[in-house]
Each structure stands twice: as C-alpha cells, then as structure tokens.
Amino acid sequence: MAPKLSYQQSLYHRRFEKIMKQLNDSQRAAVEQIEGPVMTIAGPGTGKTHILAARIGQILLQTDSRPYNILCLTFTDAGVQAMRQRLLEFIGPEAYRIHIYTFHSFCNKVILENPDNFGQKNWQLATELEQIDFARQLLDGLEPDHPLRRSRRQPYRYEGQLLRLFQLMKTEGWTLELVQEKIEDYLDYIKEDKKYRYQRNGSNYKKGDLKLKAYQEEKERMQRLLSAAALFEEYEFLMEEASCYDYADMILWVLRAFLDPEQEELLLRYQEQYLYILVDEFQDTNGAQNQILMQLIGFWEQPNIFIVGDDDQSIFEFQGARVKNLIDFFERYQNGLSLVMLQDNYRSSQEILDASKALIDHNELRIISLLEALELDKKLRARRPFKQGEEIELELQQYPTAFEEEVAIVEKIKQLQAEKQNLAEVAIIYARHRQSQDLIRLLEQAEIPYQTKRQINILEESLIKNFLLLLEYLALEFEQPYSGEEYLYELLHFQFIPILASDRRKLVNYMVRENRRRYLAKEKEPLAWRDLLQMAPDLTELRLIAPEKIRALVEFFDEATGWSVNEPLSRLMELLFNRSGLLQYASEAAEKDWYLGLLNTFFDFVRRESERKEELNLWGLLELIQRMKDNQLRLPMTHSRYAEDGVQLLTAHASKGLEFQYVFMLHCLDGTWGPNSRRSIKKFKLPDNLSQAHAVLDQEEASRRLFYVAMTRSRAYLRISYHANDSQGKSCKRLSFVDDLMIDAELEEQQVQLPASTLQQYRHQFLQYLPERLPQELLVDPATIAAQLEDFRLSVTALNAYLNCPLSFYFQRVLRLPASQSVEALYGQAVHEALEELLRQGQNNARLRLPSLPAFVSLFEERLEMKRLLFSQRAYEEALDLGLKYLKRYYEQRQERFGQELDKKILLEQSFYGTQYKGVPLTGNIDKLVQVEKGSSLWHIVDYKTGKLEEKRFRKPHKRNPLGGNYYRQLVFYALLLESSRQIEGRAISAEIDYISPNEAGHFPEKEMDIHAEDLANMGELVQEVYAKIKRHEFAEGCQKKDCKWCNFVQHQQIPSSFRDEEVEALDD
C-alpha cells in the first residue's frame, strides 16, 4: 500500500500529472522510458530542460529510488540553477535533495567525501602566471638541440603551445603512451595517403613516390608534439611540488582514482548509490568527463543513463571529438538503446526554423550524417500558437556603413518602445563585445535602457591604471627622491586628487614660465614638480584658491612613501584608497557601483596574492602586475549593466539557452562572425586520429553552429544585417552564411538607405557625445606658449610628433613633461656611440683601418657601463648580452663596407642648427654622411636603428597614407636639412637605415631609398605647414586613435607607464 500523501505533496502530484499530460509523443517517450540507456537529440526550443525535470519526477514516482539515487550532470552553475528551479515547479521541495552538479562540482564532492583516497589536498588554484613559470622551468631545463629549444632568439617560443597541450591532455584524458601510439599510427597512415604521394611523373620522381620533404616536415611536427607531451609528467610534478592545481586536475584526480584497481571500492560506492544518471548538453562533454561518466555506468550492461543534447548547438572547440562521443555512446548501447528525436519547437516561427535548417544543413559533422543508415530527421516543426497582431518577420538587410546599420536598429527599437513593447524581449546579438561599443552610445543618446554583461580586464581600466601609477610613484620616491618626477604632472590631473582645476592650471603656468627663465639664465637645474608643490602654498603671486589642498597632498605623498615600506600590503592599499581621496571619489561618482567594483576586485586580488606569498610587498606587487601585462594576462571582472525592461546586448555564446521576441544579429561579416574572425592561437599540430579530424572544416562548422544558435533565439522577429563598407570606405566581405541563406532559404536581401536627415541628426548627437579633445584647464596661457616656442626649431622628431598627434607635441615640446628613456633607447644610444667611435678611430688611423672586433666590443661595453645607473640590474644584463650577441655578427658583416667607406670621405654625427628652409628654422643630427665618390658633392645618408625592419615605415605617400611612413619622412627630412644647410657643400641623392638587429635569416638589413626632387618639394611643403600650425598653437585636436596615450590621457585619464614617445625614440634611437 502506497504511503498517504500530505496536502502539499498531493498538490505537486496533481501538478506533475497535468505536466505529463501536456507532453507531446516524443517528449513522453523520453520521459517514460526510465530503464536502460536513452539518447535524446533535442533541437532548440524543444523543451530539453522540461523533459529532464519531468524524467526525474517520473523516476521518483514510478520507482522506489530516493532523491540521492539520482545524479544529474550539467556544464554550468546557471544550468544547475535552471534545473533546480524547474524541478521545484514540478515536484516541490524534494528537488533540493536531487544531486544536481556540474562535472567539476561533482568531482569536488568526491574528493571532499574521500580524504583517505585523495589525501588532504590543501592546495591553491594555480594562477596563469604560475603556470607560465612552470612551463619556462621545463623549457630552461632542455638541451640546446631539443625540438622545443631550437629557437635561441625565442627560448620560450613554445610555452603557450605547451600549456595548451597540457590542458588538452588533462581535459581529454590523454596519456603520453596514447599520444605516442596515435602518432606512430598516423605516420604509418600518411605514407599511403594520396596527399603525400606524387600523382604524376616528374624529373626527379615517379608517380606514387613518397613526397619526402612533405613527409619529413610532418614527421618533425609529430616529433615536436611527442617531445612536448613527454614533458607532461614533469609539469604535473612541478604543480604538485608547489601545491598547485587547476580546474582540470579535479576531474583528472577522480578519473585516475576510478580507474585505479586498488581503489575499486571508491567507484563501486558511487555506482551503487547512483541508480539513475542524467547528463545535459552531452555533446559538450570532453574526453575526461566522458570517461568519468563511462566509469559510473560501467557496472551495468544496460545502465539507466539518459543523455540529452544537440550536436548542432555545440559552440565550443573539438566538435569532431564531441560528435564522436555521441557516436561511441550509440554504438556501445545500440542493442538496448532508446533513441528519441525532439522535433516539435515551442519557440520560433516556421520561417525562422526553415531558414536556420537551410543554414545548418551545410555542416557535415552531424549525427544525422554519421548515423546515415538510421535516416534520422532533425527538421523542426513550429508548435507555438502565435497571437493576433504578433509581428512575425525574417529580414536580411544591407546598409552602406556600420553606423547606418546601428542607427537603423535603434530606430526600430524606438518604434517598439513607442508601441509599448517590453524591451526586455529585444536582443541584439553579436560575435564579439567590441562590436557593441558605438551601438551602446547610440542607445544612450536615444535614452533606451539596455542590459549587458561582459568580462573586462581591470588592469586596462583608467581608474586602476591611475592608482597603479600612484603606486609606482611611491615606490620610486622611496628608493630615490625625485626619481618619480615624470609621474607628478599626470598624478595632479587624476580626478580623485583634490586639487582645484584653476589652481592646477596656475601651477602649470608657473612651472613653464619658471623653467623658461632658468633656461635663459643658464641655470643647471630646472624646477621640479615636487619642489613646486612644497613651495606653492606660500607663493602669494600664484593667488591659489585652495592652497590647503596642495599642502594636504604634499603631506599625503610624504606619509604614503613611509607607509609603502612600513605597512602590510593589504593595509597599505586600504590607507591609499582612503587617504588619496580615491574611495570618496568612487563612492560619489555617478557610476559608483562600477568604480567600487573595480576597487574591490583589485583589493581582493592584492589580498589573495598576500595570502599566497606572505613576504609580498609593494615592489613585488608592481613586478607581479608588470609580468601579468607582459604575458597579456588579465585580472578579470564581470561588468554588468542592468536596466529593468532594457534591451539585451549579448554575444552569441552568451545567448545560448535564452529566447526573445525580437532578435537583431549585428555586423554579419566574414571578419566578425566567420571562421577567419577567430584569433589565431598557436597550437601543436595534432595527428588526425587524435580527436581532431577535419580541423579546418571544424572551424568553419563551429562558426556556422554559433550563427545557428543566434538565429534560433528568436521567437518571431529576426533581422540579420551587415554593412557594405567600413569607416575607411573599404568594402566589407559579407558572411558566407548569409549567401547560404539567400540561396537555400530564398531569403531576399534588402538594401536599406536611411534618410539623410535622420543620419545627420544621429551624427550630430554622436559627435557631441565625444569628450572635448583638450579641456581648457590643460592649456597654459597663450603668452606662455609663445615664450616656449620663441626659439623653436623644427626637427624630424618634432615633425613626426606633431603629425602623429598634436597633443603629444603639446605635452612634450610645450609643457616639456619629464619622461625617462626606455631601456631600448638607452641600449640604442650605447650602440650608436660605439659605432661612432669605431669609425672615428678608423678615420684617425694612419692606414685608415678599423679597430679590431674586441676593441669594438669594448667600446660598446664602456658606453653601456656609463649608462648603468639608468638600467635595472636585469635590464642591464639583458642589454649587454644582446649587444655582445649582435655586434660581433654585425661587425663581421659590415667590416668590408666600413673599410671601403673609410677610403672615401665620411662625416659622423653631423649636427645642423642654424639651418632654414623658406623661413622655417630646422635642426637635426645625421648619424653618418658618406661621399658617393671621391671629390663628389653628392652624399649618401645613413641612420642606424637597433629595432627590426618594418616595410610600412618606408612607404612613400599614397592615397591611404598621404604623409608616408615615419622612416621615409625622416630620411627625406635629413636630405632637406643637408640641402638647406651651408655647413656642408652638396646634396643627398640616397639614404638608408642600417639595422643593427638581424632578420630571421641572421642578416643585418640595409634598407636604401633614392631621394628625388619631388620628395624634397613635398617635404618642404609639409615642413612649412606643420611649422605654421605650431606657431598658431593648433594643439587641441588629437589624433583620435584608440591606442594613443595622449588622447586617452585627455579624454579618460588613462595614464601610460610613461609619457615618452616610442615613435620618437625609434627616430632618435
């Protein structure tokens, strides 16, 4: 006799019976077949979560099993929550007792429940930086002839590929023995593959002969892979020694324990407990997860296992492997397997379903193709009743530009808003978050609420970058007073530093005038910002409004310098947040939630790192963050913007599992949605028999599946749009999937042109949205600027600085902000000076002979030693090693040429000061002038560079770049300087950049160009134009490039680590 149900239980029982009656035939088959293996293919909108929950309810209703006898595995925490919520609706509080886990949380549960099997693993999650360190330790320990150490110039060339391989070996459950076996089989197989056999007779081979070169190259790739896989065990040892793990280790530990015959009772215990197992999104299981599942159900010939998924919605990597998991499952249990296809769709219109089917039918890696004999049908049937007046539409639209495409979407949403439609039912779906930036501006202008969530790197956010600059300043000032001088100007402009804007401008004006006075008076030391801040409150001539704020800032700097060494790191952060004014600023800002989130994330990071390394101090923290930047590692935070009833902005990946009444698919171009849009990540080549067959095909099909997922989010209205031209007027390539839809789904393209008045209105608002280029508070008064430029002479560095960004010229040449030289510039100077002295000694030699190679090397060592205090110890050693390695080979390649030049006339380090071109005063310094022939007045200009050859720097002016490359301008400017000068008779007919860094072939390039009258005339016009703009004080407009440090400083207070200009350094070396 069944136990009597309580009133609440009876209520849920009746509700569940009602739900069961509402199931269609296929859903009922999936739910009621609770015994034996069941595989359900559930397309989008067919009720996958619904049947999973219903099946659990059916098991509890029809069997004696308890909730803890049921295990449901899914892939995300969100999936766990969705399943639990649906179960609560179906069966009530009993849902809390069902074991629903992600694979990772299940493995964590097994580890925690069995400390005797796994030991007390009080380990820490390895950071990305620690994993890189482990990989470098492995590479450092290899012999010079090891396949992974053959590149001496890049000893860590394979570190990224190595870590990706190790992660793959963990997630797929591969062993070294398996990799070796697959490689051997693969190499045997390709010997007979047509690709590796000649298909016709040739002069040195016959039809059917092995292509030895191609085969040998592939064999070397496989040897490199095997050599890398052989390091996996040592990598795991390093992780264990450091008590570190990653998330994949949790699954691997449990898998190894389940496979260990000596721990057989562990697996048996879980096999006995879980009588029914359900797996959601089975197509996404990786190799290790699939092996754990097979172990759990391996006790029975016909286990009670229910898997559900859709191979067409697998939007992650290695789909070839994932489809294989489905096929293997089918073949393993096919004799007793129930196969259910869910084809009734309760979401989308038939038009959308048919179009999406026409698209996905182009994929070959599908279960219906690989199980062709079963004649499976995945055509979806629309079953949702549509309301009267519901807008059902499938549109394909082309716009002239991205701006017009985005404006059209905003206009449509405004129409929906006017019709009182719920904007939470509107989604704009894109492939990458960066596609939404301008669209967000347009939505904000139109006052349309929106919601978005994305992962950001807080180290790239201006608030955190500014705080890091404050930390760097304090660290430098503690080590040596005044060594952080170059940072003070930027620090004064941070919004959280409580100095009035008017007072700050007075300080800048005073600084510029005072240093001008000292320069004219030939005083040695300019006024330092630190000294000005100390004395400013007492300078009555400044007429400061709030001198007490400046006095308080000076006291803060003094106190904080002491805190940096005396306080624990977490306490130091707390003090700096509070006493700098940063926390108050963040709390009172309009975006306070965002700013406080940034500060909390950074503080949590510091606290975690302090717990990991108790000895961590300010200097260690700054080094850690710099290493993260050097290795392009992120400090992630989820940036969420929520607006009730707001439009949803999300990536196609994030849209999976969601549905909307209106869907807009944005920027459907090959470069954004297509396989070519994916970042090229270097990986070791894998043999085709190691889970990754059809890698190229798989990449294209993965992109198509992603597009399919985005399309099937829509219930009724779907607009697919793209634009014909980019912002530069260059034509864009339409996504090939759009072509598929036009042909196979007979979707007609609409070419849309918005009214000019609409576009003009949006453009006007869009330009108003942009911040002012140079706020008035950053400008010193015109008289001071004029005084600074009174004796200004145009050099090529000043010319290029202005052309690159007028703001950079203003900060560098007018305000003359202090900036330290980079390590690269210091190294380049030492090389230049050594070369100059080498040739000068050759000139002074009675027989015109160059000094010996050892003498040249000694010259470099002497010049570098003179600059040693400007280097860190590590940077000095690296610069010395680099110079010794390069200069020997450079000397050997240039010795003959230099000897020939000494027989002619050469002029070294020629400085031009009193030169004018049509009223424009010019100045400059040419590394070397070589007489073309003895007694000739024709010259060849030589400039040395220690960087790498880049052809774009030498390009002549053309339509897309009317100014030409930087080095082209530099060499032509030098020719104009020489021709306009009275110091040296003659003119330059050619010029070159002599590189002191080798190319890939080990050769030191000499990039030459001829100088023509047309080049000189164009340069003359450019010189006059730029000089006139400088004298008119035209600095307010920056270059508007997104990566420009000067524009970012003005607009967003984004502060670089230094205000030095690498382009200028590249010209000056």
Buried (B, 14 or more C-beta within 10 A) or exposed (E): EEEEEEEEBEEBBEBBEEBBEEBBEBBBBBBBBBBBBBBBBBBBBBBBBBBBBBBBBBBBEEBEBEBEBBBBBBBBEEBBEBBBEBBBBBBBEBBEEBBBBBBBBBBBBBBEEBEEBBEEBEBEEBBBBBBBBBBBEBBEEBEEEEBBBEEEEEBBBBBBBBBBBBBBBBBBBBEBEBBBEBBEEBBEEBEEBEEBBBEEEEEEBEEEEBBEEEBEEBBEBBEBBBBBBEBBEEBBEBBEEBEBBBBBBBBBBBBEBBBEEEBEEBBEEBBEBBBBBBBBBBBBBBBBBBBBBBBBBEEEEEBBBBBBBBBBBBBBBBBBBBBBBBBEBBEEBEEEBBBBBBBBBBBBBBBBBBBBBBBBBBBEBBBBEBBEEEEBEBEBEBBBEEEEEEEBEBBBBBBBBBBBBBBBBBBBBBEBBEEEBEBBBBBBBBBBBEBBEBBBBBBEBBEBBBBBBBEBBBBEBBBBBBBBBBBBBBBBBBEEEEBBBBBBBBBBBBEBBBBBEEBBBBBBBBBBBEBBEBEEEEEEEBBBBBEBBBEBBEBEEBEBEBBEBBBBBBEBBEEBBEBBBEBEBBEBBBBBBEBBBBBBBBEEBEEEEBBBBBBEBBBEBBBBBBEEEEEBBBBBBBEBBEEBBEBEBBBEBEBEBEBEEBBBBBBBBBBBBEBBBBBBBBBBBBEBBBBBBEEEEEBBBBBBEBBBBBBEBBBBBBBBBBBBBBBBBBBBBBBBBBBBBEEEEEEBEBBBBBEBBBEBBEBEBEEBEBEEEEBEEBEEBBEEEEEEBBEEEBBBBEEBBEBBEEEBBBBBBBBBBBBBBBBBBBBBBBBBBBBBBBBBBBBBBBBBBBBBBBBBBBBEEEEEEBBEBEEBBEBBBEBBEEBEEBBEEEBBEBBBEBBEEBBBBBBEBBEEEBEEBBEBBBBBBBEBEEBEBEEBBBBBBBBBBBBBEEEEEEBBBBBBBBBEBEEEBBBBBEEEEEBBBBBBBBBBBBBBBBBBBEEBEBBBBBBBBBBBBBEEEEEBBBBBBEBEEEBBEBBBEBBBEBBEBBEEBBBBEBBEEEEBBBBBBBBBBBBBBBBBBEBBBBBBB
